[in-house]
Amino acid sequence: MPLLLATTNPHKLDEVRAMAHAAGLEIVGLDAVGRALPEPEENGATFAANARIKAAAYASETGWPCLADDSGLEVDALDGAPGVHSARYAGIGDTRRERDEANNTKLLAALRDVPDGRRTARFVCAMCLAAPDGRVLAETRGVFEGRVAREPRGTNGFGYDPLLVVPDLGRTSAELPPAEKNARSHRGAALRLMFPHLAALAASRIPSTSRQQP
């Protein structure tokens, strides 16, 4: 049975699906369910809490095993902001691209007077795997360290990728080819830690409780 990834972000689905495929795992998005799903309120104070909320809610609603992540950018000079509010940091934008551009613009404005040596930041990804009945089976965490650039660079990726510079490469996350980014990224790290739990889930053959099969 395919594993459900609890995201409406097509870029995130593509990233996780590519990494999972290399490990012999099949991932499907929420559109595979074939019906509208109620969106849980992500009101957790941490990435881990929000990932847990999403995984358990969508697993219970669909009856399928569900993998969810919550991720974002923590900037040291901003006391960890935007953090769990990364996706809606600016609070404006009707499309994902507009929101990303607004978020990046707000972040650069907040760091305008911060010197390069104090622009350290990191992407954080918390992942949670839930069984078809909503039980939490495993949780992992990945981190991608860097610093915030002074202007966006690169066209790959999404979100804050054009702003996070990988120090040893001198390139932003958005300037990395997908395979190289996945090998280094916070989401890639969290997913690799999750692979043994996904393999155990597949071996256990936990049945779906859904009346609709993918």
Secondary structure, 3 states (H helix, E strand, C coil): CCEEECCCCHHHHHHHHHHHHHCCCCEECHHHHCCCCCCCCCCCCCHHHHHHHHHHHHHHHHCCCEEEEEEEEEEHHHCCCEHHHHHHCCCCCCCHHHHHHHHHHHHHHHCCCCCHHHCEEEEEEEEEEECCCCCEEEEEEEEEEEEECCCCCCCCCCCCCCCEEECCCCEEHHHCCHHHHHHHCHHHHHHHHHHHHHHHHHHHCCCCCCCCCC
